[in-house]
Amino acid sequence: MSGNKYWSKIVSELDPYVPGEQPKLSNLVKLNTNENPYGPSPKVLDAISASLDEDLRLYPDPNGDILKQAIARFYGLNTSQIFLGNGSDEVLAHIFQALLKHKHPILFPDITYSFYPVYCGLYQVPYELVPLAEDLTLQVDDYKKANGGIIFPNPNAPTGRLLPLADIDALLQHNQESVVVVDEAYIDFGGESAITLVDRYPNLLVIQTLSKSRSLAGLRVGFAIGQPLLIEALERVKNSFNSYPLDRLAMVGGVAAFDDKGYFQETCEAVIDSREQLSSELSALGFQVLPSAANFVFVTHPKYKAADLSAELREQGVIVRHFKQARIDQYLRITIGRPEQNKQLLDVLAVLMGHL
Ligand SMILES: *Cc1c(COP(=O)(O)O)cnc(C)c1O
């Protein structure tokens, strides 16, 4: 317990999420928060520029219809199956409150996105950690027990490991009494989306974001896809919290991002190519590299401490992410950069490992 007499009990007991460093210096090679190394589509920038006018005095559309329509077009959905939020973190927050707060604990992996336990604290949602297997894969059989809901990222973070769609289908076959949330922040880097299962399962909710594969982390746009009754639950929370989570610029930028399929595919492919190349180069330096379907790799080295490597890389101007957490404290999570950034990382590592 900390704080003072003005703080509510719940605030005193919160254990907030700690985001990766956003350094003020610009000459660093920033491979620590899974941002896209390529800028957003030029059409996104044009659309936002074209909207910089006096209409900013007006509130945005509270329902975000133009963006829902663009997402519906892209995935072949109905707009009643889409919920929009100010980044998928906000979408997730509403999900914890609207759909995961029940008597039974919700289930999520012991190694996963560290915001989930934070939301459980904020919304007083009981939870139970389900350990990943030794090789850090998620085993759906481990989730076959009474629960108030299930949530995991696919690919998982920070491991990058992908769960095949057939496994998600099998989990849903077995688990129909509570909501299953698949957080697809990284799905566009090589996975198969569970959106195709939404029509079959009324308890499935798929979450995506424009922050990673569409290079718009700074714009704050995320969304959920599910059957209309789940979406309605989220709309009820949203309209009891903030009716205008997306501003006018975010909406037009988001529409342009979905409509520019060519740029999206090109940049995703460039990241995937770099991931495969970086993975083999890191392996050549002796790292064990988990197979990744995301825009980052999760690596460990038998001879060097991850904390030391991370600190030394920082000294040399390269920032990666190290989690001081049991089971993964010997791993580094490295975001895929542009080819020249990846090369800088490898060059610095090669020198470091010579004298560490
Ligand atoms: C990045 C990330 C998010 C949050 O994305 P925003 O839309 O930027 O809030 C959610 N889940 C996972 C697993 C992520 O890695």
The ligand as an ORCA input file, in Angstrom:
! r2SCAN-3c Opt
* xyz 0 1
  C       1.265     -3.746    -28.948
  C       0.274     -4.668    -28.322
  C      -0.999     -4.240    -27.963
  C      -1.384     -2.798    -27.902
  O      -1.492     -2.161    -29.056
  P      -2.076     -0.693    -29.138
  O      -3.127     -0.822    -30.184
  O      -0.924      0.158    -29.551
  O      -2.649     -0.287    -27.813
  C      -1.905     -5.181    -27.512
  N      -1.566     -6.466    -27.369
  C      -0.342     -6.900    -27.646
  C      -0.012     -8.338    -27.466
  C       0.620     -6.011    -28.128
  O       1.860     -6.436    -28.369
*
